[in-house]
């Protein structure tokens, strides 16, 4: 299991700052993905801790018990890429009006601007 370390400030001197949104939901979704973040919202603190421990083990590529910045970046990119692919699959059917697994320009225009045209 991942080992906790001494708390460090999130931003280092001279590092680019990002704007924190109120609450933790933005970071929660970036780390877990939207669907997984929703499922975590329903868990007890004990269940959440157990599942996060399993995720931390997945993030720790070199299995040294610590998460490096690169490991965390790789994980977040993987989660975001998965979200993008899932989102494309969900909206594909809205654009592929004739269900031939291809989106023609006319289908795209109709799905995007149909009520304007």
Order of alpha helices (4+ residues) and beta strands (2+ residues): alpha-alpha-alpha-alpha-alpha
